[in-house]
Amino acid sequence: MRLLNRWTVGKQLTEPHLNEDAAKADSPKGIFVISDGASESFASRRWARVLVKHYARRPVIDADWLTQAIGEYAAVFDRESMSWSAQAAYDRGSFATLLGVQFDPDGVLILGVGDSLAVLDDGVEIRATFPYCEPRQFRTNPLLLSTIPDRNAVILGADNSTRWNVEGVEAPKIYCMTDAIGAWLLSARVERMNRLRMLQNRREFVALVETARADGTMRRDDTTLLVIG
C-alpha cells in the first residue's frame, strides 16, 4: 500500500509555520507516521518532527530509540543562554503523540501513543479504529512521548499497539489523523466518514476543516490527515 494523500492545516490558515503536526511516509518500506506536538509544551513542533523522523527510520519505540530521539531534539538548544523563563519551559519538557503504521507479511501493525487516530475503512464502513473508538475518549488527558526520560516510563511498559488483518478486505484504506479531526469523525462516524472518502485535494480538505471549525463541530487545532491505500 502507498500514500494516497497527505494534508495538513494549522490552527490559523495565515500562520502555517506554527503548525505543530508532523508526518512522514515511506511507501516502499510500508511505514507511515504522524505526530501532534502539544501546544502548551516547549518547542513541540521540533519534537514532533524528530519523532516522525526516527520512527520512519526505525519503527519501534524502546529505551534506546527514545534516548536517540531526545538527544537529537536537545542538540539545537543551549539551555545556559536561555532566559530563566525559557529554561523553566525547557525543563518542563516537550510532549507529542505518535501514530505509526507499518505493513508487513502478517498485516498492519499500528502503534499509537496519545490521541492521534488510525481508521481502517473498506469504502463502505469503518472496520476498526485505534487507539480510540469513542469520541468521549478524546476528552481525557492522553499519555504523550516526552523529552523528559522519566515521563516515558509508563509508555515503555505498556502495550501501545494492535494488528489489523486486511486480508479479505476488498479495498482497504487506512486514514491516520490528529485528534481534532479524529474526535470530529467518531462523533458522527457514518456521515463524516463519507465526507472523508469524497475528498479529492487539499483545497477540499481545508474547506471541510474550516467549515467544521466554524460550526463548532471540530476543535480549532492543527489538523493532519494521511490516506493510505
C-alpha positions as YAML, in Angstrom:
chain: A
units: angstrom
residues:
- id: 1
  name: MET
  ca: [0.00, 0.00, 0.00]
- id: 2
  name: ARG
  ca: [1.11, 3.55, -0.62]
- id: 3
  name: LEU
  ca: [0.42, 7.09, 0.48]
- id: 4
  name: LEU
  ca: [-2.53, 8.48, -1.47]
- id: 5
  name: ASN
  ca: [-2.93, 11.84, 0.24]
- id: 6
  name: ARG
  ca: [-1.23, 13.89, 2.93]
- id: 7
  name: TRP
  ca: [-2.93, 17.09, 4.02]
- id: 8
  name: THR
  ca: [-2.43, 19.42, 6.95]
- id: 9
  name: VAL
  ca: [-3.84, 22.76, 8.04]
- id: 10
  name: GLY
  ca: [-2.67, 24.81, 11.01]
- id: 11
  name: LYS
  ca: [-4.78, 26.40, 13.69]
- id: 12
  name: GLN
  ca: [-4.65, 29.59, 11.66]
- id: 13
  name: LEU
  ca: [-4.53, 29.41, 7.87]
- id: 14
  name: THR
  ca: [-2.37, 32.53, 7.75]
- id: 15
  name: GLU
  ca: [0.34, 31.06, 10.01]
- id: 16
  name: PRO
  ca: [1.25, 27.62, 8.61]
- id: 17
  name: HIS
  ca: [4.76, 27.89, 10.08]
- id: 18
  name: LEU
  ca: [3.23, 27.47, 13.55]
- id: 19
  name: ASN
  ca: [1.70, 24.08, 12.71]
- id: 20
  name: GLU
  ca: [2.97, 21.62, 15.34]
- id: 21
  name: ASP
  ca: [1.89, 18.45, 13.50]
- id: 22
  name: ALA
  ca: [4.44, 16.36, 11.62]
- id: 23
  name: ALA
  ca: [4.15, 13.43, 9.21]
- id: 24
  name: LYS
  ca: [6.38, 11.14, 7.18]
- id: 25
  name: ALA
  ca: [5.71, 8.39, 4.68]
- id: 26
  name: ASP
  ca: [7.98, 5.73, 3.21]
- id: 27
  name: SER
  ca: [5.74, 3.79, 0.82]
- id: 28
  name: PRO
  ca: [8.46, 1.36, -0.37]
- id: 29
  name: LYS
  ca: [9.10, 0.32, 3.25]
- id: 30
  name: GLY
  ca: [5.40, 0.41, 4.17]
- id: 31
  name: ILE
  ca: [5.95, 2.89, 7.02]
- id: 32
  name: PHE
  ca: [3.71, 5.87, 7.72]
- id: 33
  name: VAL
  ca: [3.69, 8.10, 10.80]
- id: 34
  name: ILE
  ca: [2.18, 11.27, 12.24]
- id: 35
  name: SER
  ca: [2.87, 13.19, 15.42]
- id: 36
  name: ASP
  ca: [0.96, 16.01, 17.09]
- id: 37
  name: GLY
  ca: [3.09, 18.30, 19.25]
- id: 38
  name: ALA
  ca: [1.39, 19.56, 22.42]
- id: 39
  name: SER
  ca: [0.98, 23.31, 22.03]
- id: 40
  name: GLU
  ca: [1.47, 24.06, 25.72]
- id: 41
  name: SER
  ca: [4.91, 22.44, 25.82]
- id: 42
  name: PHE
  ca: [8.32, 23.78, 24.82]
- id: 43
  name: ALA
  ca: [9.28, 23.57, 21.11]
- id: 44
  name: SER
  ca: [6.81, 20.77, 20.44]
- id: 45
  name: ARG
  ca: [6.99, 21.41, 16.69]
- id: 46
  name: ARG
  ca: [10.62, 20.27, 16.73]
- id: 47
  name: TRP
  ca: [9.86, 17.29, 18.98]
- id: 48
  name: ALA
  ca: [7.08, 16.07, 16.66]
- id: 49
  name: ARG
  ca: [9.42, 16.29, 13.67]
- id: 50
  name: VAL
  ca: [12.17, 14.39, 15.45]
- id: 51
  name: LEU
  ca: [9.72, 11.64, 16.43]
- id: 52
  name: VAL
  ca: [8.40, 11.03, 12.92]
- id: 53
  name: LYS
  ca: [11.93, 11.06, 11.51]
- id: 54
  name: HIS
  ca: [13.09, 8.42, 13.97]
- id: 55
  name: TYR
  ca: [10.00, 6.23, 13.55]
- id: 56
  name: ALA
  ca: [10.33, 6.30, 9.76]
- id: 57
  name: ARG
  ca: [13.94, 5.20, 10.19]
- id: 58
  name: ARG
  ca: [13.22, 2.50, 12.80]
- id: 59
  name: PRO
  ca: [9.54, 1.80, 13.54]
- id: 60
  name: VAL
  ca: [9.73, 0.80, 17.17]
- id: 61
  name: ILE
  ca: [9.66, 2.64, 20.50]
- id: 62
  name: ASP
  ca: [12.10, 1.41, 23.12]
- id: 63
  name: ALA
  ca: [14.54, 2.99, 25.57]
- id: 64
  name: ASP
  ca: [17.39, 3.27, 23.04]
- id: 65
  name: TRP
  ca: [15.09, 4.73, 20.41]
- id: 66
  name: LEU
  ca: [13.87, 7.39, 22.83]
- id: 67
  name: THR
  ca: [17.38, 8.22, 24.01]
- id: 68
  name: GLN
  ca: [18.47, 8.89, 20.44]
- id: 69
  name: ALA
  ca: [15.37, 10.95, 19.67]
- id: 70
  name: ILE
  ca: [15.75, 13.06, 22.83]
- id: 71
  name: GLY
  ca: [19.43, 13.61, 22.04]
- id: 72
  name: GLU
  ca: [18.64, 14.90, 18.57]
- id: 73
  name: TYR
  ca: [15.90, 17.16, 19.92]
- id: 74
  name: ALA
  ca: [18.16, 18.64, 22.61]
- id: 75
  name: ALA
  ca: [21.17, 19.16, 20.33]
- id: 76
  name: VAL
  ca: [19.94, 22.50, 18.94]
- id: 77
  name: PHE
  ca: [19.29, 24.13, 22.33]
- id: 78
  name: ASP
  ca: [21.76, 25.95, 24.55]
- id: 79
  name: ARG
  ca: [19.99, 25.98, 27.90]
- id: 80
  name: GLU
  ca: [22.58, 28.22, 29.57]
- id: 81
  name: SER
  ca: [21.95, 31.01, 27.08]
- id: 82
  name: MET
  ca: [18.18, 30.96, 27.63]
- id: 83
  name: SER
  ca: [16.25, 33.37, 29.81]
- id: 84
  name: TRP
  ca: [15.11, 31.97, 33.15]
- id: 85
  name: SER
  ca: [11.55, 31.62, 31.87]
- id: 86
  name: ALA
  ca: [12.71, 29.75, 28.77]
- id: 87
  name: GLN
  ca: [14.86, 27.49, 30.94]
- id: 88
  name: ALA
  ca: [11.84, 26.67, 33.08]
- id: 89
  name: ALA
  ca: [9.77, 25.84, 30.00]
- id: 90
  name: TYR
  ca: [12.58, 23.74, 28.55]
- id: 91
  name: ASP
  ca: [12.98, 21.86, 31.83]
- id: 92
  name: ARG
  ca: [9.26, 21.01, 31.86]
- id: 93
  name: GLY
  ca: [9.83, 19.24, 28.55]
- id: 94
  name: SER
  ca: [8.18, 18.82, 25.22]
- id: 95
  name: PHE
  ca: [5.33, 16.37, 24.55]
- id: 96
  name: ALA
  ca: [3.78, 14.82, 21.44]
- id: 97
  name: THR
  ca: [1.68, 11.95, 20.17]
- id: 98
  name: LEU
  ca: [2.96, 9.28, 17.82]
- id: 99
  name: LEU
  ca: [0.83, 7.19, 15.48]
- id: 100
  name: GLY
  ca: [2.76, 4.74, 13.35]
- id: 101
  name: VAL
  ca: [1.56, 2.34, 10.64]
- id: 102
  name: GLN
  ca: [3.81, -0.46, 9.43]
- id: 103
  name: PHE
  ca: [2.85, -3.00, 6.76]
- id: 104
  name: ASP
  ca: [4.42, -6.46, 6.95]
- id: 105
  name: PRO
  ca: [3.58, -10.00, 5.76]
- id: 106
  name: ASP
  ca: [1.30, -10.53, 8.77]
- id: 107
  name: GLY
  ca: [-0.88, -7.48, 8.14]
- id: 108
  name: VAL
  ca: [-0.70, -3.96, 9.50]
- id: 109
  name: LEU
  ca: [0.92, -3.08, 12.81]
- id: 110
  name: ILE
  ca: [-0.48, 0.09, 14.35]
- id: 111
  name: LEU
  ca: [1.42, 1.84, 17.14]
- id: 112
  name: GLY
  ca: [-0.47, 4.55, 18.97]
- id: 113
  name: VAL
  ca: [0.78, 6.79, 21.78]
- id: 114
  name: GLY
  ca: [-1.59, 9.63, 22.58]
- id: 115
  name: ASP
  ca: [-4.78, 10.66, 20.84]
- id: 116
  name: SER
  ca: [-3.91, 10.59, 17.15]
- id: 117
  name: LEU
  ca: [-6.23, 8.11, 15.43]
- id: 118
  name: ALA
  ca: [-5.92, 5.33, 12.84]
- id: 119
  name: VAL
  ca: [-9.03, 4.22, 10.96]
- id: 120
  name: LEU
  ca: [-9.40, 1.09, 8.81]
- id: 121
  name: ASP
  ca: [-12.04, 1.66, 6.13]
- id: 122
  name: ASP
  ca: [-13.32, -0.62, 3.37]
- id: 123
  name: GLY
  ca: [-15.08, 2.08, 1.36]
- id: 124
  name: VAL
  ca: [-18.45, 1.23, 2.85]
- id: 125
  name: GLU
  ca: [-17.93, 1.11, 6.59]
- id: 126
  name: ILE
  ca: [-15.27, 1.65, 9.23]
- id: 127
  name: ARG
  ca: [-13.79, -1.73, 10.17]
- id: 128
  name: ALA
  ca: [-11.61, -0.63, 13.10]
- id: 129
  name: THR
  ca: [-10.11, 2.37, 14.89]
- id: 130
  name: PHE
  ca: [-7.10, 2.68, 17.20]
- id: 131
  name: PRO
  ca: [-6.26, 3.70, 19.87]
- id: 132
  name: TYR
  ca: [-9.69, 5.24, 20.45]
- id: 133
  name: CYS
  ca: [-13.13, 4.05, 19.40]
- id: 134
  name: GLU
  ca: [-15.43, 6.59, 21.10]
- id: 135
  name: PRO
  ca: [-15.47, 10.42, 20.92]
- id: 136
  name: ARG
  ca: [-15.58, 10.72, 24.73]
- id: 137
  name: GLN
  ca: [-12.07, 9.26, 24.90]
- id: 138
  name: PHE
  ca: [-10.69, 12.44, 23.35]
- id: 139
  name: ARG
  ca: [-11.81, 14.35, 26.45]
- id: 140
  name: THR
  ca: [-9.26, 12.60, 28.66]
- id: 141
  name: ASN
  ca: [-5.62, 13.60, 29.05]
- id: 142
  name: PRO
  ca: [-3.57, 11.23, 26.88]
- id: 143
  name: LEU
  ca: [-0.14, 9.87, 27.65]
- id: 144
  name: LEU
  ca: [2.40, 11.58, 25.39]
- id: 145
  name: LEU
  ca: [6.01, 10.96, 24.49]
- id: 146
  name: SER
  ca: [8.23, 13.39, 26.36]
- id: 147
  name: THR
  ca: [11.73, 14.82, 26.11]
- id: 148
  name: ILE
  ca: [11.96, 14.13, 29.87]
- id: 149
  name: PRO
  ca: [13.03, 10.45, 30.03]
- id: 150
  name: ASP
  ca: [11.29, 9.64, 33.32]
- id: 151
  name: ARG
  ca: [7.95, 10.73, 31.87]
- id: 152
  name: ASN
  ca: [8.10, 7.90, 29.34]
- id: 153
  name: ALA
  ca: [8.29, 5.00, 31.80]
- id: 154
  name: VAL
  ca: [4.59, 4.16, 31.65]
- id: 155
  name: ILE
  ca: [4.60, 4.25, 27.85]
- id: 156
  name: LEU
  ca: [7.62, 1.95, 27.63]
- id: 157
  name: GLY
  ca: [5.94, -0.50, 29.98]
- id: 158
  name: ALA
  ca: [2.63, -0.61, 28.12]
- id: 159
  name: ASP
  ca: [1.36, -2.34, 25.00]
- id: 160
  name: ASN
  ca: [0.63, 0.56, 22.68]
- id: 161
  name: SER
  ca: [0.00, -1.42, 19.52]
- id: 162
  name: THR
  ca: [-2.55, -3.51, 17.68]
- id: 163
  name: ARG
  ca: [-2.52, -5.55, 14.50]
- id: 164
  name: TRP
  ca: [-5.08, -5.37, 11.71]
- id: 165
  name: ASN
  ca: [-5.57, -8.16, 9.21]
- id: 166
  name: VAL
  ca: [-6.65, -6.63, 5.90]
- id: 167
  name: GLU
  ca: [-6.81, -9.95, 4.06]
- id: 168
  name: GLY
  ca: [-10.26, -10.29, 2.58]
- id: 169
  name: VAL
  ca: [-10.99, -6.56, 2.76]
- id: 170
  name: GLU
  ca: [-11.77, -5.67, -0.84]
- id: 171
  name: ALA
  ca: [-10.45, -2.11, -0.98]
- id: 172
  name: PRO
  ca: [-8.84, -1.26, 2.37]
- id: 173
  name: LYS
  ca: [-7.69, 2.21, 3.20]
- id: 174
  name: ILE
  ca: [-6.12, 3.46, 6.40]
- id: 175
  name: TYR
  ca: [-6.75, 7.03, 7.49]
- id: 176
  name: CYS
  ca: [-4.31, 8.49, 10.03]
- id: 177
  name: MET
  ca: [-5.38, 11.73, 11.69]
- id: 178
  name: THR
  ca: [-4.62, 14.03, 14.58]
- id: 179
  name: ASP
  ca: [-7.06, 14.45, 17.43]
- id: 180
  name: ALA
  ca: [-9.26, 17.34, 16.27]
- id: 181
  name: ILE
  ca: [-10.43, 15.55, 13.14]
- id: 182
  name: GLY
  ca: [-10.40, 12.19, 14.91]
- id: 183
  name: ALA
  ca: [-12.88, 13.38, 17.55]
- id: 184
  name: TRP
  ca: [-14.98, 15.02, 14.83]
- id: 185
  name: LEU
  ca: [-15.12, 11.77, 12.86]
- id: 186
  name: LEU
  ca: [-16.07, 9.49, 15.74]
- id: 187
  name: SER
  ca: [-18.85, 11.84, 16.85]
- id: 188
  name: ALA
  ca: [-20.84, 11.01, 13.68]
- id: 189
  name: ARG
  ca: [-18.81, 8.30, 12.01]
- id: 190
  name: VAL
  ca: [-21.12, 7.20, 9.18]
- id: 191
  name: GLU
  ca: [-21.86, 10.61, 7.71]
- id: 192
  name: ARG
  ca: [-18.40, 12.06, 8.35]
- id: 193
  name: MET
  ca: [-16.51, 9.05, 7.03]
- id: 194
  name: ASN
  ca: [-18.43, 9.50, 3.78]
- id: 195
  name: ARG
  ca: [-17.19, 13.08, 3.66]
- id: 196
  name: LEU
  ca: [-13.57, 11.99, 4.15]
- id: 197
  name: ARG
  ca: [-13.90, 9.38, 1.37]
- id: 198
  name: MET
  ca: [-15.01, 12.09, -1.04]
- id: 199
  name: LEU
  ca: [-12.03, 14.40, -0.51]
- id: 200
  name: GLN
  ca: [-10.01, 14.87, -3.71]
- id: 201
  name: ASN
  ca: [-7.46, 17.58, -2.89]
- id: 202
  name: ARG
  ca: [-6.09, 19.86, -0.21]
- id: 203
  name: ARG
  ca: [-8.49, 22.66, -1.07]
- id: 204
  name: GLU
  ca: [-11.43, 20.39, -0.26]
- id: 205
  name: PHE
  ca: [-9.73, 19.23, 2.93]
- id: 206
  name: VAL
  ca: [-9.14, 22.79, 4.12]
- id: 207
  name: ALA
  ca: [-12.74, 23.70, 3.30]
- id: 208
  name: LEU
  ca: [-14.03, 20.73, 5.32]
- id: 209
  name: VAL
  ca: [-11.86, 21.64, 8.32]
- id: 210
  name: GLU
  ca: [-12.71, 25.33, 8.24]
- id: 211
  name: THR
  ca: [-16.44, 24.64, 7.88]
- id: 212
  name: ALA
  ca: [-16.39, 22.22, 10.82]
- id: 213
  name: ARG
  ca: [-14.44, 24.72, 12.92]
- id: 214
  name: ALA
  ca: [-16.92, 27.45, 12.07]
- id: 215
  name: ASP
  ca: [-19.97, 25.38, 13.03]
- id: 216
  name: GLY
  ca: [-18.33, 24.20, 16.26]
- id: 217
  name: THR
  ca: [-18.16, 20.50, 15.41]
- id: 218
  name: MET
  ca: [-14.35, 20.45, 15.16]
- id: 219
  name: ARG
  ca: [-11.96, 21.96, 17.68]
- id: 220
  name: ARG
  ca: [-9.61, 24.60, 16.27]
- id: 221
  name: ASP
  ca: [-6.25, 22.87, 16.33]
- id: 222
  name: ASP
  ca: [-3.56, 21.82, 13.90]
- id: 223
  name: THR
  ca: [-5.21, 19.15, 11.78]
- id: 224
  name: THR
  ca: [-3.46, 16.48, 9.71]
- id: 225
  name: LEU
  ca: [-4.76, 13.58, 7.62]
- id: 226
  name: LEU
  ca: [-2.88, 10.79, 5.83]
- id: 227
  name: VAL
  ca: [-4.72, 8.43, 3.48]
- id: 228
  name: ILE
  ca: [-3.02, 5.11, 2.72]
- id: 229
  name: GLY
  ca: [-4.39, 2.68, 0.17]
...
